[in-house]
Amino acid sequence: MTATFRLTAILLAGGLLLGASTGPAAADDDLAHKRSQLQSQLAATAQQRDDLESALEDLSGELAQTQADLQAVQQQIPAAQTRLADDGAALDNALRAQQQIADQLDDAQRRQAQITAQAADDAATLQQLRQAIAATARTAYRDAGGLFTLSLLLDASSSDDFVDAYATAATAQRIQAQAFERLRQAQADAASQTARLGAVRRTITELKQQADQKVAQADQARADAAAAKVRLDDLQREEQAKEATVRGQMTEAQRQVDAADASTAAMQTQLKQVIDAQRQEVAAKKSTAAPGTAIAGALFANPTATSPMYVTSEYGMRLQPILKIWRLHAGIDLRDYCNQPVYAGRDGTVVWAKYLSGYGNQVMVDHGWVDSSSLMSSYSHLNKSVVAPGQQVKAGQVVGYAGQTGGVSTGCHLHFEVYVNGATVNPRASLGLPPA
């Protein structure tokens, strides 16, 4: 809203209230000046409507809910992405550990094969030693103790024969002793190999168990990663669906804004026609229309069934809750419960009673000329109206019943506007209410 429009509205409201009276209105102002004043007001109103994107009261609250849902989905996506990355890292770690265990298992199996082969060789050696010892025992001993040497002496045919026999026997004893030592060592080696083989086999069993565990962990990590990916895909699809919904609702919102602009333009055109007709009548009669009946020094009586009047939303700039933009609230909201009567605030003629985008069911009443200015009032968001265009109404006469049609609101109420020469002014003072 421009500064000129704001100043003009304040001046008009002030001039109207200061000059208000209950007697006949003066009508000797220059008509050309009135026409110029009206055109300036209409131009300022049109500019203000263009700047604020016009009537947005009929936007659905679903748009705000969809935007909140979309934001909630977007907040979940980073967590899902983090979970996916964590599960991927866990999978990589499990696979690396699994490979390390597989390498250890291969090494243990090679050692097992080597020990098994060595054990087979040792078994063959033991068998050979046992056979050698058995042969030596059969040829070296004929009796026990000292009888062995005596037997060699008695059996010898000569001293040379005795020496040879004794040497042969001594050699056999040494070979036997060596064979016994080798047998003992081979048996010890075999026992050691058996122990090593048992240890290797236990190691292999443990490594296999660890490998199986790591495989299970890897499979679980892979499943977790896949599940996280599915969740992420679902969230992304949901986000895309929400975005499509928001875009569709924004298109619908813009259509409703355009419809509200068209309604405002049509209303301004009709108001101008009414004012022009009044101006022609004033010019013809050279007199002004009598003002309506006021109460307690105010221009308008209480239009609601609530006493005393209670203002729930003031006139002026306010933040539009759906599109989050500042716009002019061109009237005041008065507490009035659903289906309670709504009364004409002043004598006048019904200009229209119809549904308007952004206003719902609205009754527009023309109160004639007051101090050389056109005065009108409107009653919006009605559940229904009970008057017709052209009908004469008196102050306090029922014109409709309170509702919440044609806009975003939390409950039934009356949206009351006052127009001076076609431009809205703050209705507070004209209702006899103190400043906010």
Secondary structure as UniProt FT lines:
FT   HELIX           3..18
FT   HELIX           31..51
FT   TURN            52..53
FT   TURN            57..58
FT   HELIX           62..140
FT   TURN            145..146
FT   HELIX           147..155
FT   HELIX           159..285
FT   TURN            296..297
FT   STRAND          311..313
FT   STRAND          316..319
FT   TURN            321..323
FT   STRAND          326..329
FT   STRAND          332..335
FT   TURN            338..339
FT   STRAND          341..343
FT   STRAND          348..356
FT   TURN            357..359
FT   STRAND          360..370
FT   TURN            371..372
FT   STRAND          373..385
FT   TURN            389..390
FT   STRAND          392..393
FT   TURN            395..396
FT   STRAND          398..403
FT   TURN            405..406
FT   STRAND          413..420
FT   TURN            421..422
FT   STRAND          423..425
FT   HELIX           429..431
//
